[in-house]
Amino acid sequence: MRKEGEVRPRAALRGRWAAVLVLSGLMLAGVGWLNASGDRDKDQAIRILWTNDLHGYLKTVYHREPWDADYESMARREGRLGGFAHIATLVKKLRGERPGRTLLLDAGDTWHGTGVAVFDGGATVVNVMNALNYDAMAPGNVDFLFPKDVVMARVKQARFPVIAANWTDDDTGDPVVKPYVVKEVGGVKVGIIGMAYQWTAKTGDRSLTEGWSFGVKEKEVQEHVRELREKEKVDLVLLLSHMGLPTDMKFVSRVQGIDAVIGAHTHDLVKVPIKVGETLVCQAGSHGKNLGRLDLTIRNGKVVKHDHEVYRIVAKEITADPEIQKIIDGGYAPYIEKLSRVIGQTKTMIWRRATWQNPMDNFISDVYREAEKADVAFSPAWRFGATTMPGDVRVEDVYDWIPAHGTVLTFGLSGQQIRSVLESALDNILNEDPYLQLGGDLARFSGMEVVFDIRRPLGQRFVEIKIGGKPMDPRKVYRVASANTQFHNIPGAVDLKDTKKTGVDTVIAHIEKKKVIAPKLDDRVRNVPENDKPLREMEKRRMVGA
């Protein structure tokens, strides 16, 4: 006779199997159900690795930053930096520490910027990214310096999603690529929204992006965040952004629900993530000199802990990954003879990164002005470009300075138009609203001496402008030369002529003729003494958290 509560063995077995089957059914029906409820109240950790603003630099570089007071000594001590094969070694090591729990992202300005990238349309860069198994990329403005068919060929070539919520087709209004992607990493669902540079259509060659629009798109991104949270049930929302650090900070103060920003464009070295509300804002310098890491601990869909580091890629301290090095060498092979040709010598270090002037663009614009017997010459206010150390100058160096096939143009601008160019460029730097900052450095020029006062209102900040050593005449039409800029498109420009000589070829010919060059800083740009302290502080902020 069975006692109360006693279960016969067969019945007990049936009960056990029933429980197993019920549990199995629940597991088969929805692992997501367990993640969404049971696992969400447990700590879950993921690792995010990223690159930004590599500018096509597959190989190692020298690169001076605004805050590097004595870069020649630093370069002798450290040697060359970056290099995708060296980055790859560190990526594989850090992935190995968190297998199955690591994302590798890129925030843009990656495909374009060197001779090889110009020659092969960024194909070798994408081959390297494919081999490294990137998870997603947001394109930067420089990635659009190719013709549209080349850009779309790179998107198609990529074995990772290229995403941008603000890159739209003018005819349809639809996104050209997916606005976001969802990745599951170690049981954590991550929504990644991409943002291209908002002013791409205005700051670059418009003929290359005709039919495409960009912009800030707060409303659209807020809707994507809602979709990711409510429909996709993600645990984490990342913004993969090429909008620049100040814009990122304003953007996430107005768009709610973003956990972290992996940023780019302004080349800021953010040593400690900036907290804007509950959002972490990150950026990792430029030129492949750094690899960013952000470890996040998530509980109930919220980031409860983070650990962050930006690794400096000192090439002599990191063995190059042989698989990636082979791809890079293969990409260089068709062009190595051309790029390695020595064309002259430099007595001085040639560097670019600075807000007001630099030896590189002083030299380039001087060459354009001399070659075309112009009154004034302009070159682009690019942030990117490797540093050339004293010694041999090769063709590859010139392509690092001018990674473009644009020809030298001549045209006429009035003194007043030239003033407007300068005032507008300065406002792009000083404007307190990040959404109105188009660019980042002062226009590069030759043939002028200017003095500015940042305390004065827009349109009145240049207190002195001399052209050819004489005060500028606002009514006089001056002969201007430029390459790879948009100044010839200024309304009212006259006598436009194309020399049919590229900027690269013009500079190479000059160096071959001179044999020895010595680019330097000079007095072409000065500020009133009262501005010295705030301007130094502005440069210092480039490295956040230092």
Secondary structure, 3 states (H helix, E strand, C coil): CCCCCCCCHHHHHHHHHHHHHHHHHHHHHCHHHHHHHHHCCCCEEEEEEEECCCCCCCCEECCCCCCCCCHHHHHHHHCCEECHHHHHHHHHHHHHHCCCCEEEEECCCCCCCCHHHHHHCCHHHHHHHHHCCCCEECCCHHHHCCCHHHHHHHHHHCCCCECCCCCEECCCCCECCCCEEEEEECCEEEEEEEECCCCHHHHCCHHHHCCEECCCCHHHHHHHHHHHHHHCCCCEEEEEECCCHHHHHHHHHHCCCCCEEECCCCCCEECCCEEECCEEEECECCCCCEEEEEEEEEECCEEEEEEEEEEECEHHHCCCCHHHHHHHHHHHHHHHHHHCCEEEEECCCECCCCCCCCHHHHHHHHHHHHHHCCCEEEECCCCCCCCECCEEEEHHHHHHHCCCCCEEEEEEEEHHHHHHHHHHHHHHHHCCCHHHCCCCCCCEEECEEEEECCCCCCCCCEEEEEECCEECCCCCEEEEEEECCCHHHCCCCEEEEEEEEEHHHHHHHHHHHHCEECCCCCCCEEECHHHHHHHHHHHHCCEECC
